[in-house]
Amino acid sequence: MQAIGVGHGIDDGVAIGLGSGWGKGWSHRHWCQQRAGAWREFPVPVADEDCEGKDFAPEDIIRIPIGFKWFPCQPSLKMAEIKVDATHDHRLIVAEANISEQKIHKAGRVAALDIFRGLTVALMILVDDAGGEWPMIGHAPWNGCNVADFVMPFFLFIVGMAIPLALKRIISRGQAVKKVIFRTLKLLFWGLLLQGGFSHAPDKLTYGVDMKYVRWCGILQRIAFAYLIMALVEIFTKDTKPRDLQPGRFSMFRLYCWHWLTGACILVVYLSVIYGAYVSDWQFTVNNRDSADYGKVFNVVCNVRGKLDPPCNAAGYVDRKVLGIAHMYHHPAWRRSKACTENSPYEGPFQSDAPSWCHAPFEPEGILSSISAVLSTIIGVHFGHVLVHLKADSSRLKHWILMGVALLIIGFVLHFTNVVPLNKQLYTFSYVCVTSGAAALVFSAIYVLVDIWGLQFIFLPFKWIGMNAMLVYVMAAEGVFAGFINGWYYDDPHNTLASYTAKEFIGSFSTHVMYILHKWCHILWIVYD
């Protein structure tokens, strides 16, 4: 038999704890709640040997001395199985067998989030491999939003959703901060290694980078920055004691007002710089040794303020001043614009009268645009909070869909009224709204199919990719595995399995299809292995 203490003044149930002197009116509702067969813990009062005669608030945390056993109370625990022990004050006798039968269900991974992550990784690989042949799915040369332009904000949205789930219970702020910093450094390391110029895979069997031309910014660096900012905000604004969601239409926003205040500050800073910074004339030297214009000096005339065109925007100005033009991306998407090439939106030789800025580098993951990109993560964090606090699927979906539709409407209105154009390179506010709204609706659809209707088996490959996203990104998306395959050649470094496959098919369409299938074979091999 196991003896378990009971509190005073119980109204409509049994509050099981340790010791006496509990606060007034405690019931089993303060301990757990049943939903879909799983028991979810609620905040409970402090229980300790030195708590005699004190009242406690619902947000206080239980502390169980060593040697005692606690389990979630359940309504199915019949009163016939509980009786008062007259030899002890305020004690209940509960059959040991019944205690052992109580199961504590641990919260598992959110399958819809893993699948959404896997779909985004797959989409990234698709647009990277086929975007050059099918420009409608590649990055827009400047204004506009193609399929490829949804990949980055989807990743940031997913990172944001994962933060409240990972930091649902913070026992030690110091330990939580250490974990966040370690993960940030890991992302920065891989970002510099893969996109800084060190790795030349899969096209060249060499490695190394001249530090005078290393690229400091990239996809993983932007994700690391957004993750670091919002994870720290979550840690330092969240009470160590769980807070219940108060009734009200905007209670979720009030509960996490510091997150939205951070977003407002970011938006003010971004808009102030992008529209207020004065951009003077500038010049650059072509440092790309593969270019016919290598070593040539070009001048760009600006002397403007608040322009969002390719040569004279404030985002490029900040990157040139802070990063240095030699450390920026040398193949920006604007090279495919109509002003630069006759083959637009395809890549091709520049026009004879192409403006000088067509030859210039530009950093699409630069400083100012990365600051704005944190807004996508903030919206994702909000959706994660909804997942944590709202237990009913209908309430979650209603919140997600309404907010997603509202974001889409705001973004499209800003774009089509020419107030703020959709622009991935500058990460404009309209772009944040449209891509975040799309992410909200896509995730909601996956959640319905997977977590409500139980059709998870359809998306199993994407779930596996999502659960191993970093591995698939490094090995497949950045060409590390393809580079390893190409390292085994016959007689000539260009005579590899990939090149042989391409030679056997006539036409660029067949070549790209076979190349994509070849890469997806790599991905499936990685996942299933």
C-alpha positions as CSV (number, residue, x, y, z in Angstrom):
1,M,0.0,0.0,0.0
2,Q,1.2,3.5,-0.8
3,A,0.3,6.4,1.5
4,I,-0.3,9.7,-0.2
5,G,-1.2,13.0,1.5
6,V,-4.3,14.9,0.7
7,G,-5.0,18.7,1.1
8,H,-7.6,20.6,3.0
9,G,-10.8,22.1,1.6
10,I,-11.2,19.9,-1.5
11,D,-14.3,20.9,-3.4
12,D,-15.1,18.5,-6.2
13,G,-12.3,16.0,-6.5
14,V,-9.2,14.7,-4.9
15,A,-6.0,16.6,-4.9
16,I,-3.2,14.2,-4.3
17,G,0.1,15.5,-2.9
18,L,2.6,15.4,-0.1
19,G,2.0,16.7,3.4
20,S,-0.8,18.9,4.7
21,G,-1.5,22.6,4.8
22,W,-2.5,23.0,1.2
23,G,-4.2,26.0,-0.3
24,K,-7.9,26.3,-0.4
25,G,-10.2,24.7,-3.0
26,W,-7.7,22.5,-4.9
27,S,-9.2,19.8,-7.1
28,H,-7.9,17.3,-9.7
29,R,-8.4,20.0,-12.4
30,H,-5.3,21.7,-11.1
31,W,-3.3,18.6,-11.7
32,C,-4.1,17.1,-15.1
33,Q,-6.6,17.2,-18.0
34,Q,-7.6,14.4,-20.2
35,R,-7.5,14.9,-24.0
36,A,-7.6,12.1,-26.7
37,G,-6.4,9.5,-24.1
38,A,-3.4,11.5,-23.0
39,W,-2.9,13.1,-19.7
40,R,-1.4,16.6,-19.6
41,E,0.1,18.1,-16.5
42,F,-1.1,21.4,-15.1
43,P,0.7,23.6,-12.5
44,V,0.2,22.3,-9.0
45,P,1.0,23.7,-5.5
46,V,4.3,23.4,-3.7
47,A,4.5,20.3,-1.5
48,D,7.2,20.0,1.0
49,E,7.8,19.1,4.6
50,D,8.2,22.8,5.5
51,C,5.0,24.0,3.9
52,E,2.7,23.5,6.9
53,G,-0.2,25.9,7.1
54,K,0.7,28.0,4.1
55,D,-1.5,29.0,1.1
56,F,-0.1,28.6,-2.4
57,A,-1.0,30.1,-5.8
58,P,-1.9,27.8,-8.7
59,E,1.3,28.7,-10.6
60,D,3.6,27.4,-7.8
61,I,5.6,24.3,-8.8
62,I,5.5,21.0,-7.0
63,R,8.7,19.7,-5.3
64,I,8.6,16.0,-4.5
65,P,11.1,14.8,-1.9
66,I,13.3,11.8,-2.8
67,G,11.6,8.5,-2.2
68,F,8.0,9.6,-2.9
69,K,6.1,8.7,-6.0
70,W,3.7,11.1,-7.8
71,F,1.4,10.4,-10.7
72,P,-1.3,12.4,-12.5
73,C,-4.7,12.0,-10.9
74,Q,-7.4,10.5,-13.0
75,P,-11.2,10.7,-12.7
76,S,-11.2,6.9,-13.2
77,L,-9.6,6.5,-9.8
78,K,-12.7,5.3,-8.0
79,M,-13.5,6.5,-4.5
80,A,-13.9,2.9,-3.5
81,E,-10.2,2.4,-4.0
82,I,-9.4,5.4,-1.7
83,K,-10.0,5.5,2.0
84,V,-8.9,7.6,4.9
85,D,-6.3,6.2,7.2
86,A,-7.5,7.1,10.6
87,T,-4.1,6.5,12.2
88,H,-2.5,9.4,10.3
89,D,-3.6,13.0,9.8
90,H,-4.8,13.8,6.3
91,R,-3.5,10.6,4.6
92,L,-5.1,8.5,1.8
93,I,-4.5,4.9,1.2
94,V,-4.4,4.0,-2.5
95,A,-3.8,0.5,-3.8
96,E,-0.3,0.1,-5.1
97,A,-1.5,-1.8,-8.1
98,N,-3.7,1.0,-9.2
99,I,-0.8,3.5,-9.0
100,S,1.4,1.3,-11.2
101,E,-1.3,1.2,-13.8
102,Q,-1.4,5.0,-14.2
103,K,0.6,5.9,-17.4
104,I,2.3,9.2,-17.8
105,H,2.2,10.1,-21.5
106,K,5.2,12.1,-22.7
107,A,4.6,14.7,-25.3
108,G,5.9,13.4,-28.6
109,R,7.2,15.2,-31.7
110,V,4.6,17.1,-33.7
111,A,4.4,15.0,-36.9
112,A,3.0,17.9,-39.0
113,L,6.0,20.1,-38.1
114,D,8.5,17.4,-39.1
115,I,6.6,16.8,-42.4
116,F,6.5,20.5,-43.1
117,R,10.2,20.8,-42.5
118,G,10.8,17.8,-44.8
119,L,8.7,19.3,-47.6
120,T,10.6,22.5,-47.3
121,V,14.0,20.8,-47.6
122,A,12.6,18.8,-50.6
123,L,11.4,22.1,-52.2
124,M,14.7,23.7,-51.7
125,I,16.5,20.9,-53.4
126,L,14.0,21.0,-56.3
127,V,14.4,24.7,-56.9
128,D,18.1,24.6,-56.6
129,D,18.5,21.9,-59.2
130,A,15.7,22.9,-61.6
131,G,15.3,26.6,-61.0
132,G,17.8,27.5,-63.7
133,E,15.9,25.5,-66.3
134,W,12.4,26.5,-65.1
135,P,12.6,30.1,-64.0
136,M,9.0,30.2,-62.8
137,I,10.1,28.1,-59.8
138,G,13.5,29.8,-59.3
139,H,14.1,33.0,-57.4
140,A,12.5,36.1,-58.8
141,P,15.2,38.4,-60.3
142,W,14.0,41.3,-58.1
143,N,10.4,42.2,-57.3
144,G,7.9,39.4,-57.2
145,C,7.7,36.0,-55.5
146,N,8.3,32.7,-57.2
147,V,8.2,29.2,-55.7
148,A,11.9,29.3,-54.5
149,D,11.2,32.5,-52.6
150,F,9.0,30.6,-50.1
151,V,11.8,28.3,-49.0
152,M,13.7,30.7,-46.6
153,P,10.7,32.1,-44.8
154,F,9.2,28.6,-44.5
155,F,12.4,27.5,-42.7
156,L,12.3,30.6,-40.4
157,F,8.6,30.0,-39.6
158,I,9.4,26.3,-38.8
159,V,12.3,27.3,-36.5
160,G,10.0,29.7,-34.8
161,M,7.3,27.1,-34.2
162,A,9.9,24.7,-32.7
163,I,11.2,27.3,-30.1
164,P,8.1,27.2,-27.7
165,L,8.1,23.4,-28.0
166,A,11.8,23.1,-27.1
167,L,11.6,25.7,-24.4
168,K,8.2,24.6,-23.0
169,R,9.6,24.1,-19.5
170,I,12.7,26.1,-18.5
171,I,14.3,24.7,-15.4
172,S,17.5,26.8,-15.6
173,R,17.8,29.9,-17.7
174,G,21.6,29.5,-17.7
175,Q,21.5,26.0,-19.1
176,A,18.9,27.0,-21.7
177,V,21.0,29.9,-22.9
178,K,24.1,27.6,-23.2
179,K,22.1,25.2,-25.4
180,V,20.8,28.0,-27.6
181,I,24.3,29.4,-28.0
182,F,25.8,26.0,-28.8
183,R,23.1,25.4,-31.5
184,T,23.7,28.8,-32.9
185,L,27.4,28.3,-33.2
186,K,26.8,24.9,-34.8
187,L,24.6,26.5,-37.5
188,L,27.2,29.3,-38.1
189,F,30.0,26.7,-38.5
190,W,28.1,24.7,-41.1
191,G,27.0,27.9,-42.8
192,L,30.5,29.3,-43.2
193,L,31.9,25.9,-44.2
194,L,29.2,25.2,-46.9
195,Q,28.4,28.7,-48.2
196,G,31.5,30.7,-47.2
197,G,33.4,29.3,-50.2
198,F,35.4,26.6,-48.4
199,S,33.5,23.7,-50.1
200,H,33.5,23.6,-53.9
201,A,31.3,20.5,-54.2
202,P,29.9,19.0,-56.3
203,D,31.4,20.7,-59.4
204,K,35.0,20.8,-58.3
205,L,37.0,18.3,-56.4
206,T,38.8,20.9,-54.4
207,Y,38.3,22.9,-51.2
208,G,39.6,26.0,-49.5
209,V,38.8,29.7,-49.6
210,D,40.8,32.9,-49.7
211,M,39.9,34.7,-46.5
212,K,39.9,38.0,-48.5
213,Y,36.8,36.8,-50.3
214,V,35.0,34.5,-47.8
215,R,31.3,35.0,-47.8
216,W,30.1,35.8,-44.3
217,C,26.4,35.5,-44.8
218,G,24.2,32.7,-46.0
219,I,21.1,30.6,-45.4
220,L,22.2,28.9,-42.2
221,Q,23.8,32.1,-40.8
222,R,20.4,33.8,-41.2
223,I,18.6,31.0,-39.5
224,A,21.1,31.0,-36.7
225,F,20.6,34.8,-36.2
226,A,16.8,34.5,-36.1
227,Y,16.9,31.5,-33.8
228,L,19.3,33.1,-31.4
229,I,17.2,36.3,-31.1
230,M,13.9,34.7,-30.6
231,A,15.1,31.8,-28.4
232,L,16.7,34.4,-26.0
233,V,13.5,36.4,-26.0
234,E,11.6,33.3,-25.2
235,I,13.9,32.4,-22.3
236,F,14.2,35.8,-20.7
237,T,10.5,36.8,-21.0
238,K,9.0,33.5,-19.9
239,D,8.4,32.9,-16.3
240,T,9.9,29.8,-14.8
241,K,6.4,29.1,-13.4
242,P,3.9,28.2,-16.1
243,R,1.2,30.8,-16.9
244,D,-2.3,29.8,-17.8
245,L,-3.9,31.4,-20.8
246,Q,-6.5,33.9,-19.7
247,P,-9.9,34.1,-21.5
248,G,-10.2,36.7,-24.2
249,R,-9.9,37.2,-27.9
250,F,-6.4,38.6,-27.8
251,S,-5.1,36.8,-24.7
252,M,-2.4,34.9,-26.6
253,F,-1.0,38.2,-27.8
254,R,-1.2,39.8,-24.3
255,L,0.5,36.8,-22.7
256,Y,3.5,37.1,-25.1
257,C,3.5,40.9,-25.6
258,W,7.3,41.0,-25.3
259,H,7.6,39.0,-28.5
260,W,5.4,41.4,-30.4
261,L,7.2,44.4,-28.9
262,T,10.4,42.9,-30.2
263,G,8.9,42.5,-33.6
264,A,7.7,46.1,-33.6
265,C,11.1,47.3,-32.7
266,I,12.7,45.3,-35.5
267,L,10.1,46.6,-38.0
268,V,10.8,50.2,-37.0
269,V,14.5,49.8,-37.3
270,Y,14.2,48.1,-40.7
271,L,11.8,50.7,-42.2
272,S,13.9,53.6,-40.8
273,V,17.1,52.3,-42.4
274,I,15.6,51.0,-45.7
275,Y,13.7,54.3,-46.4
276,G,15.9,56.8,-44.4
277,A,19.5,55.9,-45.2
278,Y,21.2,58.0,-47.9
279,V,22.9,55.9,-50.5
280,S,25.8,57.7,-52.2
281,D,27.6,56.8,-55.4
282,W,29.8,53.7,-55.2
283,Q,32.2,51.7,-57.3
284,F,33.5,48.1,-57.3
285,T,36.1,45.9,-59.0
286,V,35.1,42.5,-60.5
287,N,36.9,39.9,-58.4
288,N,35.4,36.8,-60.0
289,R,38.3,35.2,-61.9
290,D,35.8,33.3,-64.1
291,S,34.3,36.5,-65.4
292,A,35.5,38.1,-68.7
293,D,35.4,41.4,-66.8
294,Y,37.8,40.3,-64.1
295,G,39.7,43.3,-62.7
296,K,37.5,45.9,-64.4
297,V,36.3,48.8,-62.2
298,F,32.6,49.9,-62.5
299,N,30.9,53.0,-61.1
300,V,27.3,53.2,-59.9
301,V,25.5,56.5,-59.6
302,C,22.9,56.8,-56.8
303,N,22.8,59.8,-54.5
304,V,19.3,58.9,-53.4
305,R,17.3,58.0,-50.3
306,G,14.5,55.5,-49.9
307,K,14.9,53.7,-53.3
308,L,14.2,49.9,-53.5
309,D,15.8,49.3,-56.9
310,P,18.8,46.9,-57.3
311,P,21.7,49.4,-57.3
312,C,20.7,52.0,-54.8
313,N,18.8,50.3,-52.0
314,A,19.9,50.7,-48.4
315,A,20.3,47.0,-47.7
316,G,23.1,46.7,-50.3
317,Y,24.6,50.0,-48.9
318,V,24.8,48.6,-45.4
319,D,26.4,45.3,-46.6
320,R,29.0,47.1,-48.6
321,K,30.0,49.3,-45.7
322,V,29.9,46.6,-43.0
323,L,30.8,43.3,-44.7
324,G,32.8,44.7,-47.6
325,I,31.9,44.2,-51.3
326,A,34.5,41.3,-51.6
327,H,32.6,39.3,-49.0
328,M,29.2,39.4,-50.7
329,Y,27.4,37.0,-53.1
330,H,28.8,37.2,-56.6
331,H,25.9,35.7,-58.5
332,P,22.8,37.6,-57.4
333,A,19.4,36.8,-59.0
334,W,19.2,40.3,-60.4
335,R,21.6,39.2,-63.2
336,R,18.6,37.5,-64.8
337,S,16.6,40.7,-64.9
338,K,15.5,42.3,-68.2
339,A,17.8,45.3,-67.7
340,C,20.9,42.9,-67.6
341,T,20.3,40.0,-70.0
342,E,18.2,39.5,-73.2
343,N,17.4,35.9,-72.0
344,S,15.5,37.1,-68.9
345,P,14.3,35.4,-66.8
346,Y,16.9,32.8,-67.9
347,E,20.6,33.3,-67.3
348,G,22.7,34.5,-70.2
349,P,25.3,37.0,-71.4
350,F,24.8,40.6,-70.5
351,Q,23.4,43.1,-73.0
352,S,26.0,45.4,-74.5
353,D,24.3,48.4,-72.8
354,A,23.6,46.6,-69.5
355,P,24.0,49.0,-66.5
356,S,27.1,48.7,-64.4
357,W,25.3,47.3,-61.4
358,C,24.5,44.1,-63.3
359,H,28.2,43.1,-62.8
360,A,28.1,43.9,-59.0
361,P,27.8,41.4,-56.2
362,F,24.8,41.6,-53.8
363,E,24.1,39.7,-50.6
364,P,20.6,38.3,-50.5
365,E,21.1,37.1,-46.9
366,G,22.6,40.4,-45.8
367,I,22.5,42.3,-42.5
368,L,19.4,44.5,-42.9
369,S,17.3,41.8,-44.7
370,S,18.3,39.3,-41.9
371,I,17.0,41.7,-39.3
372,S,13.7,41.8,-41.1
373,A,13.7,38.0,-41.5
374,V,13.4,37.7,-37.7
375,L,9.8,38.8,-38.2
376,S,9.1,35.4,-39.9
377,T,10.4,33.6,-36.9
378,I,8.3,35.7,-34.5
379,I,5.2,34.7,-36.4
380,G,6.3,31.1,-36.2
381,V,6.9,31.4,-32.4
382,H,3.3,32.7,-32.1
383,F,2.0,29.6,-33.9
384,G,4.1,27.4,-31.6
385,H,2.5,29.2,-28.6
386,V,-0.9,28.4,-30.0
387,L,0.1,24.7,-30.3
388,V,1.2,24.7,-26.6
389,H,-1.7,26.6,-25.0
390,L,-4.8,25.6,-27.1
391,K,-5.7,22.0,-26.7
392,A,-8.6,21.7,-29.1
393,D,-7.8,21.1,-32.7
394,S,-10.6,23.3,-33.8
395,S,-9.4,26.3,-31.7
396,R,-5.8,25.9,-33.1
397,L,-6.9,25.7,-36.7
398,K,-9.3,28.7,-36.3
399,H,-6.5,30.8,-34.9
400,W,-3.9,29.6,-37.5
401,I,-6.1,30.0,-40.6
402,L,-7.6,33.4,-39.6
403,M,-4.1,34.8,-39.0
404,G,-2.7,33.2,-42.2
405,V,-5.5,34.7,-44.3
406,A,-5.1,38.1,-42.6
407,L,-1.3,38.1,-43.4
408,L,-1.9,37.2,-47.0
409,I,-4.4,40.0,-47.4
410,I,-2.1,42.5,-45.8
411,G,0.9,41.4,-48.0
412,F,-1.0,41.4,-51.3
413,V,-2.6,44.8,-50.6
414,L,0.8,46.3,-49.9
415,H,2.3,44.8,-53.0
416,F,-0.5,45.5,-55.6
417,T,-1.0,49.1,-54.3
418,N,2.8,49.6,-54.9
419,V,3.3,50.7,-51.3
420,V,5.8,47.9,-50.4
421,P,6.7,45.5,-53.2
422,L,7.2,41.8,-52.6
423,N,11.0,41.3,-52.6
424,K,12.9,38.4,-51.2
425,Q,16.3,40.1,-51.7
426,L,15.3,43.0,-49.4
427,Y,13.0,40.9,-47.2
428,T,10.3,43.6,-47.4
429,F,7.3,43.6,-45.0
430,S,4.9,42.6,-47.7
431,Y,7.1,39.6,-48.4
432,V,7.1,38.7,-44.7
433,C,3.3,38.8,-44.6
434,V,2.7,36.8,-47.8
435,T,5.2,34.1,-47.1
436,S,4.2,33.7,-43.4
437,G,0.6,33.6,-44.3
438,A,1.3,30.9,-46.9
439,A,3.4,29.0,-44.3
440,A,0.4,29.2,-41.9
441,L,-2.0,27.7,-44.4
442,V,0.3,25.0,-45.6
443,F,1.1,23.9,-42.0
444,S,-2.6,24.0,-41.1
445,A,-3.4,21.7,-44.1
446,I,-0.6,19.3,-43.1
447,Y,-1.9,19.3,-39.5
448,V,-5.4,18.4,-40.6
449,L,-4.1,15.6,-42.8
450,V,-1.6,14.2,-40.4
451,D,-2.5,15.0,-36.8
452,I,-6.3,14.9,-37.2
453,W,-7.1,12.5,-40.0
454,G,-4.1,10.3,-39.3
455,L,-2.8,10.1,-42.9
456,Q,0.8,10.2,-41.7
457,F,1.9,7.2,-43.8
458,I,1.4,9.3,-47.0
459,F,4.2,11.7,-45.9
460,L,6.6,9.2,-44.3
461,P,9.5,10.1,-46.7
462,F,9.1,13.8,-45.9
463,K,8.8,13.1,-42.2
464,W,12.1,11.2,-42.3
465,I,13.7,14.1,-44.2
466,G,12.3,16.6,-41.7
467,M,13.7,14.6,-38.7
468,N,17.1,14.6,-40.4
469,A,16.9,18.0,-42.0
470,M,20.4,19.1,-41.2
471,L,22.0,15.9,-42.5
472,V,20.0,16.0,-45.7
473,Y,20.8,19.7,-46.2
474,V,24.5,19.2,-45.8
475,M,24.7,16.0,-47.8
476,A,22.2,16.7,-50.6
477,A,21.3,20.3,-50.8
478,E,24.9,21.6,-50.5
479,G,26.3,18.8,-52.8
480,V,28.6,17.1,-50.3
481,F,27.4,13.6,-51.1
482,A,27.3,14.4,-54.8
483,G,30.8,15.7,-54.5
484,F,31.8,12.4,-52.9
485,I,30.3,10.5,-55.8
486,N,32.0,12.7,-58.3
487,G,35.3,12.0,-56.6
488,W,35.2,8.6,-58.1
489,Y,35.9,9.1,-61.8
490,Y,37.4,7.2,-64.7
491,D,40.4,8.6,-66.6
492,D,39.2,12.2,-66.3
493,P,37.6,14.1,-63.4
494,H,34.7,15.1,-65.6
495,N,33.9,11.4,-66.4
496,T,31.7,10.6,-63.5
497,L,28.4,8.8,-63.0
498,A,26.5,12.1,-63.1
499,S,28.2,13.4,-66.2
500,Y,27.8,10.0,-67.9
501,T,24.0,10.0,-67.1
502,A,23.7,13.5,-68.6
503,K,25.5,12.6,-71.8
504,E,23.2,9.7,-72.5
505,F,20.2,12.0,-72.7
506,I,19.6,14.6,-75.4
507,G,18.0,18.0,-74.4
508,S,18.3,20.0,-71.3
509,F,14.9,19.0,-70.0
510,S,15.8,15.3,-69.9
511,T,19.2,16.1,-68.4
512,H,17.7,18.1,-65.5
513,V,15.1,15.5,-64.8
514,M,17.7,12.8,-64.6
515,Y,19.9,15.0,-62.5
516,I,17.1,15.6,-60.1
517,L,16.2,11.9,-59.9
518,H,19.9,11.2,-59.3
519,K,20.1,13.6,-56.4
520,W,16.8,12.3,-54.9
521,C,18.3,8.8,-55.0
522,H,21.1,10.2,-52.9
523,I,18.6,11.7,-50.4
524,L,16.7,8.4,-50.1
525,W,19.9,6.5,-49.6
526,I,20.9,8.9,-46.8
527,V,17.5,8.8,-45.1
528,Y,16.9,5.0,-45.3
529,D,20.5,4.2,-44.3
